[in-house]
Amino acid sequence: MNSKVTLVGAGPGDPDLISVKGIKALTSADVVLYDALVHPELLHYAPKRARKIYVGKRAGQHSFKQEEINQLIVDFALSEGHVVRLKGGDPFVFARGKEEAEYAETFNIPVETIPGISSITLPGYYGVPLTRRGVNESFWVVTATTSSGQLSNDVKLVAQSTATGVFLMGLGKIEAITRAYVGAGKLDTPAAIISKGSLPDGQILFGRVNNLVELKNTHNPASPALIVIGEAVGTHEHFYELVKTVQNEQS
């Protein structure tokens, strides 16, 4: 028996957005350890005999500690063979893929990483560019909530720049994010909330910094969600008419 671990990025939600290489890894899996944001259809690519074990972390549910997941990866690799660690998005983008790989490697277990489409690309899925020639020259991706539960200090830095800000796990910090932009004098900056991106019930809500909180409270977008702020958002072909519709609904 050859022990092996493959970290596979499952993509942002839509099961069709996994890579061909990721599917090939699943077809040879002896064990699949999968996260909460992984679409259940992807498990069908694994052999029927393969163990499929949920190790996700969701509010209100039992959650495995990262140390427990690391140990499961090693235990199953040594006892079963090929472990596919199926992670939402990309294993190395605001995920703990590197921690898991390093732990397995301390047991001399070979690890392969197959990248996935990260949720940071979802603005483009809905026709919103992160960069636009003549508008901005960069984009920042920030996890709005740090491991301590506090707002990241990077939020204020993004607000002071001309970059497009992409804030992951930002719904719970939307008031603080808005204050950072207001403090930088950017009340009218185009913004959007993308909820359950790429899924059939996914949606994008357009607005401006000064009505982001109201937009959230009115429409109650579901998690997972990300917030996008920057002038490039305003270059979406229907931005102005959609914002006008929202304003009429709120008035």
C-alpha positions in Angstrom: 0.0 0.0 0.0 1.3 3.4 -1.0 0.3 6.2 1.4 -0.4 9.5 -0.3 -2.3 12.8 0.3 -3.7 15.0 -2.4 -5.0 18.5 -1.5 -7.7 19.3 -4.0 -9.3 22.7 -4.5 -13.1 22.1 -5.1 -13.7 25.6 -6.4 -16.2 28.2 -5.2 -19.4 26.2 -5.2 -20.5 25.1 -8.7 -19.3 21.5 -9.0 -18.4 22.1 -12.7 -15.7 24.5 -11.6 -13.4 21.8 -10.2 -10.4 21.0 -12.4 -10.1 17.9 -14.5 -7.0 17.0 -12.5 -9.0 17.3 -9.3 -11.6 14.9 -10.6 -8.9 12.4 -11.6 -7.5 12.6 -8.0 -11.0 11.9 -6.6 -11.4 8.8 -8.9 -8.4 7.2 -7.3 -9.2 8.1 -3.6 -9.4 5.6 -0.8 -10.6 8.2 1.6 -12.1 11.7 1.0 -12.1 14.2 3.8 -14.3 17.1 2.6 -15.3 20.6 3.9 -18.6 22.3 4.4 -18.4 24.4 1.2 -17.7 21.4 -1.1 -20.6 20.6 -3.4 -22.0 17.1 -2.6 -22.0 16.1 -6.3 -18.2 16.1 -6.3 -18.2 13.1 -4.0 -19.8 11.0 -6.8 -16.4 11.1 -8.6 -14.8 9.0 -5.8 -15.1 5.2 -5.9 -18.1 3.8 -4.1 -15.8 1.8 -1.8 -14.0 5.0 -0.7 -14.7 6.5 2.7 -16.2 9.9 2.5 -15.9 11.8 5.8 -17.2 15.3 6.5 -14.8 17.4 8.5 -16.3 20.9 7.8 -16.6 23.8 10.1 -20.0 25.5 10.2 -21.6 27.6 12.9 -24.1 25.6 15.1 -22.6 22.2 14.1 -19.9 20.0 15.6 -16.6 21.2 14.2 -13.4 19.3 13.9 -10.4 21.1 15.3 -7.6 21.6 12.8 -5.3 19.3 14.8 -7.9 16.6 14.6 -8.2 17.0 10.8 -4.4 16.8 10.5 -4.4 13.6 12.4 -7.2 12.1 10.4 -5.3 12.8 7.2 -2.2 11.0 8.5 -4.1 8.1 10.1 -6.1 7.3 7.0 -3.1 7.8 4.7 -1.1 5.2 6.7 -4.0 2.8 7.1 -6.0 3.2 3.8 -3.7 4.6 1.2 -4.7 7.6 -0.9 -6.4 10.4 1.0 -8.0 13.3 -1.0 -8.4 16.4 1.2 -11.2 18.2 -0.7 -11.3 21.8 0.2 -13.6 24.6 -1.0 -12.0 27.2 -3.2 -8.2 26.8 -3.4 -6.3 24.9 -0.6 -3.7 27.7 -0.3 -6.0 30.8 -0.3 -7.3 31.6 3.1 -7.3 27.9 3.9 -5.1 25.6 5.9 -3.7 23.5 3.1 -0.1 24.3 3.9 -0.6 23.3 7.6 -2.1 20.0 6.5 0.6 19.3 3.9 3.4 20.1 6.4 1.9 17.8 9.0 1.6 14.9 6.6 5.1 15.4 5.4 6.5 15.0 8.9 5.3 11.4 8.6 7.1 11.1 5.2 3.8 10.9 3.4 4.1 12.4 -0.1 1.7 15.4 -0.7 0.4 16.7 -4.0 -1.6 20.0 -4.3 -4.1 20.6 -7.0 -5.2 24.2 -7.2 -8.8 25.2 -7.3 -10.7 28.3 -8.4 -10.8 30.6 -5.4 -13.9 32.6 -4.4 -11.8 35.7 -5.0 -12.5 35.2 -8.8 -16.3 35.3 -8.3 -16.6 39.0 -9.2 -15.6 38.1 -12.7 -18.2 35.3 -12.7 -20.8 38.1 -12.4 -19.1 40.4 -14.9 -17.3 42.6 -12.3 -13.6 43.1 -13.1 -11.1 43.3 -10.2 -8.9 45.5 -12.4 -9.8 47.7 -15.3 -7.4 49.6 -17.5 -7.4 53.3 -16.6 -9.5 52.7 -13.5 -7.2 50.8 -11.0 -3.9 49.0 -11.0 -4.4 46.4 -8.3 -6.7 44.5 -6.0 -6.4 43.5 -2.4 -7.9 40.3 -1.0 -8.4 40.6 2.8 -10.1 38.3 5.3 -12.2 40.8 7.1 -12.3 38.6 10.3 -8.9 37.6 11.7 -8.3 34.4 13.8 -8.9 36.5 16.9 -12.3 37.6 15.6 -11.3 41.2 15.1 -11.4 43.3 12.0 -8.2 43.1 10.0 -6.0 46.2 10.2 -5.5 45.8 6.5 -9.1 47.0 5.8 -8.1 50.6 6.5 -5.1 50.3 4.2 -7.2 49.0 1.4 -9.8 51.8 1.9 -7.0 54.4 1.6 -5.8 53.0 -1.7 -7.2 53.0 -5.3 -7.2 49.2 -5.3 -10.3 47.1 -5.5 -11.0 45.6 -2.1 -12.2 42.0 -1.9 -13.3 41.1 1.6 -13.9 37.5 2.5 -16.0 36.5 5.5 -17.0 40.2 5.6 -20.8 40.1 6.3 -20.4 40.2 10.0 -17.9 43.1 9.8 -19.8 45.1 7.1 -20.4 48.0 9.4 -16.7 48.3 10.3 -15.6 47.9 6.7 -18.0 50.7 5.7 -16.7 52.9 8.5 -13.1 52.4 7.1 -14.2 53.6 3.7 -16.2 56.5 5.0 -13.2 57.5 7.1 -11.2 57.6 3.9 -13.8 59.9 2.2 -15.2 57.2 -0.1 -18.9 57.2 0.6 -19.9 56.9 -3.1 -17.4 54.2 -4.1 -19.2 51.4 -6.0 -19.6 48.2 -4.1 -21.2 44.8 -4.3 -22.1 41.8 -2.1 -21.8 38.4 -3.7 -23.7 35.7 -1.9 -23.3 31.9 -2.5 -21.4 32.8 -5.7 -21.6 30.4 -8.7 -24.4 28.4 -7.1 -28.0 28.4 -8.6 -29.3 30.5 -5.7 -26.3 32.8 -5.8 -26.8 36.5 -6.1 -24.9 39.8 -6.5 -26.2 43.0 -4.9 -24.9 46.3 -6.2 -24.7 49.5 -4.2 -22.3 52.1 -2.9 -20.3 52.3 0.3 -22.9 54.5 1.9 -25.7 52.0 1.6 -23.9 48.7 1.9 -25.2 48.1 5.4 -28.8 48.8 4.3 -28.3 46.6 1.3 -27.3 43.7 3.6 -30.2 44.4 6.1 -32.8 44.6 3.3 -31.8 41.6 1.3 -30.2 39.4 4.0 -27.7 37.7 1.7 -26.7 34.3 2.8 -23.2 33.0 3.6 -20.7 32.3 2.2 -20.5 35.9 0.9 -17.8 38.3 -0.1 -17.8 42.1 -0.3 -16.2 43.9 -3.3 -15.5 47.7 -3.1 -13.8 49.9 -5.7 -14.2 52.0 -8.8 -13.8 48.9 -11.0 -17.1 47.6 -9.6 -18.8 50.5 -11.2 -17.7 49.4 -14.7 -20.2 46.5 -14.7 -22.4 47.1 -17.7 -25.6 47.3 -15.6 -24.2 48.8 -12.4 -25.9 52.2 -12.6 -29.4 50.9 -13.5 -29.1 48.1 -10.8 -28.1 50.7 -8.1 -30.9 52.9 -9.1 -33.3 50.0 -8.7 -32.0 49.3 -5.2 -32.2 53.0 -4.3 -35.9 53.0 -5.4 -36.6 49.9 -3.3 -35.0 51.5 -0.2 -36.7 54.8 -0.6 
